């Protein structure tokens, strides 16, 4: 469970994350669930050279989940590196 007890869910379907942008408070755990028919990964996509990658899931098959607890305020872009086109979703922690 998340340190503050809050969990937000993101569904992966049709090669997209739903919702695409979420706003949460520090200590919230985001749980991604793959409801697509193909496998996906969830990876933090740092936007600045000074940022380090915070999370990178294994392949998530249909029904699999991945969770990450965000502890620090900021804007975190993420996506599935297997999907071309640079589509990014965002977690905003404030």
C-alpha positions in Angstrom: 0.0 0.0 0.0 1.1 3.6 -0.6 2.7 5.4 2.4 -0.2 7.9 2.4 -2.7 5.1 1.5 -3.7 6.7 -1.8 -3.6 4.6 -5.0 -4.4 5.9 -8.5 -5.1 3.5 -11.3 -4.1 3.9 -15.0 -5.4 1.4 -17.6 -3.4 0.5 -20.7 -5.7 -0.2 -23.6 -5.5 0.3 -27.4 -1.8 1.3 -27.1 -2.6 4.2 -24.8 -2.7 5.1 -21.1 -6.0 6.1 -19.6 -6.0 8.7 -18.1 -3.2 10.2 -20.1 -2.4 12.9 -17.4 -2.9 12.4 -13.7 -2.2 14.8 -10.8 -1.4 13.2 -7.4 0.1 14.1 -4.1 3.5 12.9 -2.9 3.4 9.4 -1.5 0.7 8.2 -3.9 1.2 4.9 -5.7 0.2 4.7 -9.3 -0.9 1.2 -10.5 -0.8 0.6 -14.2 -2.9 -2.4 -15.4 -2.6 -3.8 -18.9 -6.0 -4.4 -20.5 -4.6 -4.4 -24.0 -4.2 -7.6 -26.1 -0.5 -7.0 -26.6 2.3 -6.6 -24.0 3.4 -3.2 -22.8 6.1 -1.7 -20.6 5.8 1.4 -18.4 9.0 3.5 -18.3 9.8 6.9 -16.9 11.1 9.1 -19.8 13.4 11.8 -18.4 13.1 15.1 -20.2 16.4 16.6 -19.0 19.9 15.2 -19.2 20.2 15.7 -15.4 17.3 13.5 -14.6 17.7 9.8 -14.0 15.2 7.1 -15.0 13.0 6.3 -11.9 11.1 3.3 -13.1 11.0 0.7 -15.9 8.6 -2.2 -15.8 9.1 -5.7 -17.2 6.8 -6.7 -20.0 3.2 -6.5 -18.8 0.9 -9.0 -20.5 -2.9 -8.8 -20.4 -4.0 -8.5 -16.8 -0.5 -7.7 -15.4 0.1 -4.7 -13.2 3.1 -2.5 -12.3 3.2 0.0 -9.5 5.4 2.9 -8.5 5.1 5.3 -5.5 5.9 8.9 -6.3 7.5 10.6 -3.3 8.8 13.9 -4.8 6.9 16.8 -6.3 7.5 17.2 -10.0 6.3 16.4 -13.5 7.1 12.8 -14.7 6.7 11.9 -18.3 6.4 8.2 -19.1 5.4 5.9 -21.9 5.9 2.5 -23.5 9.3 2.5 -25.2 8.1 -0.3 -27.5 5.5 2.0 -29.1 7.1 4.3 -31.7 5.9 7.9 -32.2 7.1 9.3 -28.9 3.7 9.3 -27.2 4.1 10.4 -23.6 1.8 10.4 -20.7 2.4 12.5 -17.5 2.2 12.1 -13.8 2.1 15.5 -12.0 3.0 15.3 -8.3 2.1 18.4 -6.3 
